[in-house]
Amino acid sequence: MRPFRARLLLAGAAALLLAPVAGCATGDRVEPAALVTPAAASDTIVYGHQQEPPCVYGGWIEQAYLSGQILDNVVALDDDRRVVPWLAESWNVSPDGLTWTFTLRRGPTFSDGTPVDAAAVARNFDYWVDGGNATVKAWIGQYYDAARAVDDRTVAVRLTRPYPRFAENMTQPYFGIQSPRALDTRTAEQNCSAPVGSGPFVVERWNRGSDIALTRREDYDWAPADAEHTGPALVRRIDWQFITDPTARTAALRSGALDAMYDVQAFEWRNLAAEGFGLQRYVTGGRPQQISFNTERGPFTDQRVRQAFALSLDRRAAVEAVGKGVIPYDGNGPVSRSTPAYSEQAAARYGHDPAAAAALLDAAGWRPGPDGVRVKDGRPLEVVFPYAINRTINQDGAAIIQALQRQAESVGFRIRLVPYPPSAAAAGAYSGPGDYDLSIGYWTAANAGILHVNWRRDLPGSPNKANSAFYDDPALEDLILRANSEPDPARQAGLYRSAQRYIADRALSIGVYDRLSTLAVKPGLRGVRQEQSQGGPIFYDAHFA
């Protein structure tokens, strides 16, 4: 694996694999018989995904995977982590770092026939920051000033402060370009269920609770520079099925009902490789599956208690026991190891030391109680730990959390686990400072700029609901802002690492394992790949041998 490249393709060499597979999440259980049909003729790929999003396009990673088949981006990220042309053929940034100018290629059109011109791209920027995509707004909302069409093929994007990785962030599928005419004239439901983009596929129909049928655009001829061919997609249709149960999904792949599937369970990885299935995995950059401490209320307002909790856990042992040598342990809470500027020092900050944990709890005034649970001022050391099962946390992740629960209880914590369903997660459950003491989750990203998304202060005039620790620290925010605007790559990496150490020293977040995007593909289906900004499956080059 070359530095910072997180993609691995396995044609059957499972014995070489000692890293990830825990995917992202799953949804409510659905019986496979209602979803799976026999694999169609060679002009259709039948693909099994584990979650059904509320809309095709949006700010959730599951939506980005789907909309990436339908919407094109201005730029793409290739396998060497270089930003390469897509809808834009070239770009430059002004000497002050505040204006990015993109020159668009000639010819691309949206599927409604309107041109992908500079006005369309500028309209999408305004749409995103005005609420059209909360994740895009989290990335650029503090930087974006205005976008304008200089002429039909030239769009200038003005920023409020320098942001050298701006173009790199635009490679994420959240930045997919939609038709302004569709945004302005169609209903919200129409744009939800079938957004109009310039991509190689369009939505033919959505059978809610079952699948989405995507069909090829015959006039498509503007693939990104890292694609393997030009012209229309090589298959006519994709049947994107939603099969929540991983056992059912794997059985459908084995039976031939699926041509490819997402989110391979850890214990199945070597089995599928030995059976001849092609396996791909992508260790997502950004924030790993990590535990944030509520610093606004409760016992974790005390740094000593946060550190004691971290030291009470043998996180590596829990991950390795569940992950079967496949799911990778990652001790760094702020940034995953596949992210440039990763800090090994932050990752190693807290080992497993129950004696040190007990001493810290003693110093903080938490004394052992008669039932083993520590007590202070008559109150037990009970903490609430909710997690979104089958959405943010899959079955492997739930098993890891339960192992951590037992470890923390051995030094006197009482951990009340609260698994809650995807419907509650979508409604915003367990998201406020009064709702939990511990929170687990990830954020995908192409670079360490994710620190700004997760640790920017949550202020009345500038809310930040991605700050799951509710940590309000101007010094940390200033450090991250300086890193985001630093033009020298080496100095920028140093600042990002300093921010990670700052967070680790204060035990604001501790890592558990790296979040993965994994695929299993049947023999004979070739050209399926994972895009490099977030690891989503791409079927543009896919074809049957």
HELIX and SHEET records of a PDB file:
HELIX    1   1 ALA A   14  LEU A   16  5                                   3    
HELIX    2   2 PRO A   32  ALA A   34  5                                   3    
HELIX    3   3 ILE A   61  SER A   67  1                                   7    
HELIX    4   4 ALA A  118  TYR A  127  1                                  10    
HELIX    5   5 TRP A  128  GLY A  132  3                                   5    
HELIX    6   6 ALA A  134  ILE A  140  1                                   7    
HELIX    7   7 PHE A  166  ASN A  169  1                                   4    
HELIX    8   8 PRO A  173  PHE A  175  5                                   3    
HELIX    9   9 PRO A  180  THR A  185  1                                   6    
HELIX   10  10 ALA A  188  SER A  193  1                                   6    
HELIX   11  11 PRO A  246  SER A  255  1                                  10    
HELIX   12  12 ALA A  266  GLU A  268  5                                   3    
HELIX   13  13 TRP A  269  ALA A  274  1                                   6    
HELIX   14  14 PRO A  299  THR A  301  5                                   3    
HELIX   15  15 GLN A  303  SER A  312  1                                  10    
HELIX   16  16 ARG A  315  GLY A  323  1                                   9    
HELIX   17  17 GLU A  344  ALA A  347  1                                   4    
HELIX   18  18 PRO A  354  ALA A  363  1                                  10    
HELIX   19  19 GLN A  395  GLU A  409  1                                  15    
HELIX   20  20 PRO A  422  ALA A  426  1                                   5    
HELIX   21  21 ILE A  450  TRP A  455  1                                   6    
HELIX   22  22 PRO A  474  SER A  485  1                                  12    
HELIX   23  23 PRO A  489  ASP A  505  1                                  17    
SHEET    1   A 8 ARG A   7  LEU A  10  0                                        
SHEET    2   A 8 GLY A 278  VAL A 283 -1                                        
SHEET    3   A 8 LEU A 516  VAL A 521 -1                                        
SHEET    4   A 8 ALA A 260  TYR A 262 -1                                        
SHEET    5   A 8 THR A  44  HIS A  49  1                                        
SHEET    6   A 8 ARG A 237  PHE A 242  1                                        
SHEET    7   A 8 ASP A 211  ARG A 216 -1                                        
SHEET    8   A 8 PHE A 201  ASN A 207 -1                                        
SHEET    1   B 2 VAL A  75  LEU A  77  0                                        
SHEET    2   B 2 VAL A  83  PRO A  85 -1                                        
SHEET    1   C 4 ALA A  88  VAL A  93  0                                        
SHEET    2   C 4 THR A  99  LEU A 104 -1                                        
SHEET    3   C 4 THR A 154  LEU A 159 -1                                        
SHEET    4   C 4 TYR A 144  ASP A 151 -1                                        
SHEET    1   D 3 LEU A 438  THR A 444  0                                        
SHEET    2   D 3 GLY A 286  PHE A 293 -1                                        
SHEET    3   D 3 SER A 509  TYR A 513 -1                                        
SHEET    1   E 3 ARG A 367  PRO A 368  0                                        
SHEET    2   E 3 ARG A 374  LYS A 376 -1                                        
SHEET    3   E 3 ARG A 379  PRO A 380 -1                                        
SHEET    1   F 2 GLU A 382  ALA A 388  0                                        
SHEET    2   F 2 ARG A 414  TYR A 420  1                                        
SHEET    1   G 2 LEU A 525  ARG A 526  0                                        
SHEET    2   G 2 HIS A 543  PHE A 544 -1                                        
SHEET    1   H 2 ARG A 529  GLN A 530  0                                        
SHEET    2   H 2 PRO A 537  ILE A 538 -1                                        
END                                                                             
